[in-house]
Amino acid sequence: MKVCKVVGNVWATKKNEGLEGCKLMIVCADGESSAERFVAADFAGAGIGETVLVVTGSTARQVGKSAPIDAAIVGIVDSQEIAGEYR
């Protein structure tokens, strides 16, 4: 599981039927503006600017059931505590 930030979204009018009704969001590793961006299927209702939990690989495929996905947003982070500091 990775902590990422949603930085954008993807519109696709034609896509696999398993992705119908699923938002596709662009995410990058939280706090790293130079991090590689990737697309994740959103199963949590996230929006741009939110910090999210992302699973990848076979775990993401289990979340998507019949959808051919490699990354899935499975949670929205309310707060984080790192070394005694809340973010």
Buried (B, 14 or more C-beta within 10 A) or exposed (E): EBBBBBBEBEEEEEBEEBBEEBBBBBBBBBEEEEBEEBBBBBBBEBEEEBBBBBBBEEBBBEBBEEBEBBBBBBBBBEEEEEEEEEE
